[in-house]
Amino acid sequence: MSYKVTLLPSQQQFEVSEGQTILEAALQCGVQIPSRCKVGVCTTCLCKKSQGDVHYQLEPMLTQKEQEQGWIFPCLAYAKSHLILILDE
């Protein structure tokens, strides 16, 4: 199963397959999401989820409030549905 990810405001889209992090899928499709460490430490890839659901194998270093506000780490997040992500907030 795969899900469509849309990045705002650029409207870029790519598919993420089961077992791929959102960042891995983006890079494989040639879509640039700012990243550095790829393990959720540097916060470079931090973005806001506008729509959709994600899950993590390892819980990210985000507070409950940050998660409720929609913040995610694409380097650690796996899609559970189609997603809309905001990169420039």
C-alpha positions in Angstrom: 0.0 0.0 0.0 1.2 3.5 -0.7 -0.1 7.0 0.2 0.2 10.4 -1.5 2.0 13.2 0.3 1.4 16.8 -0.7 3.8 19.5 0.4 2.6 23.0 0.9 3.0 25.7 -0.2 4.9 24.2 -3.2 2.1 21.6 -4.1 4.8 19.0 -4.7 3.5 15.5 -4.5 5.1 12.1 -4.1 4.1 8.6 -3.0 5.3 6.9 0.2 5.2 3.1 0.4 4.6 1.0 3.4 7.9 0.6 5.3 9.4 3.9 4.1 9.7 7.0 6.1 8.2 10.1 4.6 11.7 11.6 4.2 13.1 8.4 2.5 10.2 8.5 0.0 10.6 12.2 -0.7 14.3 11.9 -1.4 13.8 8.8 -3.6 11.3 10.8 -5.7 13.7 13.8 -6.0 11.6 15.9 -3.6 13.8 18.0 -1.3 12.7 18.2 2.4 15.4 19.9 4.5 17.2 17.3 6.5 20.5 16.7 8.2 20.7 13.9 10.7 17.8 11.7 9.4 17.2 10.3 13.0 15.0 13.0 14.6 17.7 14.8 16.6 18.6 17.9 14.6 14.9 19.1 14.0 15.9 20.3 10.5 13.0 18.3 8.8 10.4 19.3 11.4 7.2 20.2 9.6 3.5 20.5 10.3 0.9 17.9 9.4 -2.2 19.6 8.0 -4.1 16.4 7.2 -3.6 12.7 7.6 -2.1 10.3 10.1 1.4 9.1 10.8 3.0 6.5 13.1 6.5 6.0 14.4 8.5 3.0 15.2 10.5 5.1 17.7 8.7 7.9 19.4 10.0 11.3 18.3 11.3 13.9 20.7 8.1 16.0 20.6 5.9 17.0 23.5 2.3 15.8 23.6 1.3 19.4 22.8 3.6 19.7 19.8 2.1 16.4 18.5 -1.4 17.6 19.0 -0.5 20.8 17.1 0.5 18.5 14.1 4.3 18.7 14.3 6.1 15.7 12.9 9.6 14.5 12.0 9.4 13.1 8.4 12.7 11.3 9.0 11.0 9.1 11.6 7.3 9.2 10.5 5.5 6.5 8.5 2.3 7.4 6.6 -0.9 5.8 7.7 -3.0 7.8 5.2 -2.7 10.4 2.5 -0.9 13.4 4.0 -0.7 17.2 3.5 2.4 18.7 5.1 3.4 22.3 5.6 7.1 23.0 5.3 7.5 26.7 5.7 5.9 27.5 9.1 
